[in-house]
Amino acid sequence: MNNYFDYAASTPISQHVLEAMKPWETDNFANASSAHQAGRASYQAIQQARELIADKIGALPSEIIFTSGASEANNLALKGLAFKHLDKKGHIITSSIEHKCILNTCAFLESIGFDVTYLDPDSQGRISAESVQEAVRKNTVLISIHHVNNELGTIQPIEAFGAIAFEHNILFHTDAAQSFCKCDIDVDDMDIDMLSLSGHKIYGPKGIGALYVRNARDSELVPLIHGGGQEAGLRGGTSPTPLIVGLAAAVEHYPTEPTPDEQNFLAAIKQFACERNGSAYVVPTTWSVTFTSDHEVKRFTSNYPWLISQGSACNALSNVASHVLTAIGMTEEVARRTYRISLPPYRINEK
Ligand SMILES: *Cc1c(COP(=O)(O)O)cnc(C)c1O
């Protein structure tokens, strides 16, 4: 797929990942909870993967809870905590430009009695720390704001959100599906209590992700999937050894340099009258581009028949303007001239 420029929606798995997964699909398919030798080997492989992933964000291996992806991790963070507060309910602070899996989870929690504040970004797609500070209430139980936006590529000031949460003794969760491996993350330095990540955004397999939970074993989270005690009792189900090993291999071999796609894209986009959105604080591989006219859109799409999205992949199949684009002040008409072009991601050097 050499016309594929939708890497924010999903990436292919790398050769390293494929190779790492193979033996756990074939030679040793034992259940990691089995007491025999093959089971222990599978368990060891999972523990090694857990250590590597934990290390990447400055966490302990016991604080990594494997899930089916970032959607499930986000659901576990929000519902898992909310279910602990079912008696008195409480207040949650999030933003209006979260991924749909956060927004729809929040809508559900509102329907059962929780209060949710949805903070709006500025025209560049940034959520301000001041707005978070102002939204804090006595009964706020959670602040959940993503790290990098999936449509705009905007980097949010999560250390500032974490500091506010810490100061008020509120838990801070961040959806890091678009930043994990791309940006430096340290859960202690950034006062992060929970963090969601996904395999298929980092050249890992689809169907695997994780939730980092500070002191997972003593956490207050209520599991969404009760089962055989796997993942510190927070997520039941037989551990998918190949997927977990694949996720770790993706972290280990995450690229540090752009592919030639980036230069090709920069050369191509120059030929069109357009503007990049969220331009102040963005990752280099996610571009939200608004063309100045329908004519320019047509010229672009006919010259470059790329596989890209309008808004995000989740909005692409419906005909409504993306909630992110409307939140930064775009009209439907302007949103229709806006495309997300996302290049192969790599580790960015922020310092
Ligand atoms: C892709 C994505 C998700 C969903 O991740 P899955 O692993 O596909 O469930 C959640 N949040 C953000 C910001 C994403 O980009």
The ligand as an SDF file (V2000), in Angstrom:
LIG
                    3D

 15 15  0  0  0  0  0  0  0  0999 V2000
   -6.6830    4.4840   17.9230 C   0  0  0  0  0  0  0  0  0  0  0  0
   -7.0120    5.2300   19.1300 C   0  0  0  0  0  0  0  0  0  0  0  0
   -7.7760    4.6550   20.1450 C   0  0  0  0  0  0  0  0  0  0  0  0
   -8.3610    3.2690   20.0320 C   0  0  0  0  0  0  0  0  0  0  0  0
   -7.3710    2.2870   20.1210 O   0  0  0  0  0  0  0  0  0  0  0  0
   -7.7290    0.7620   19.8120 P   0  0  0  0  0  0  0  0  0  0  0  0
   -6.4950    0.0480   20.2600 O   0  0  0  0  0  0  0  0  0  0  0  0
   -7.9640    0.6730   18.3520 O   0  0  0  0  0  0  0  0  0  0  0  0
   -8.9180    0.4010   20.6130 O   0  0  0  0  0  0  0  0  0  0  0  0
   -8.0390    5.4000   21.2630 C   0  0  0  0  0  0  0  0  0  0  0  0
   -7.5680    6.6540   21.3970 N   0  0  0  0  0  0  0  0  0  0  0  0
   -6.8250    7.2340   20.4480 C   0  0  0  0  0  0  0  0  0  0  0  0
   -6.3200    8.6150   20.6620 C   0  0  0  0  0  0  0  0  0  0  0  0
   -6.5220    6.5540   19.2840 C   0  0  0  0  0  0  0  0  0  0  0  0
   -5.8030    7.1400   18.3350 O   0  0  0  0  0  0  0  0  0  0  0  0
  1  2  1  0
  2  3  1  0
  2 14  2  0
  3  4  1  0
  3 10  2  0
  4  5  1  0
  5  6  1  0
  6  7  2  0
  6  8  1  0
  6  9  1  0
 10 11  1  0
 11 12  2  0
 12 13  1  0
 12 14  1  0
 14 15  1  0
M  END
$$$$
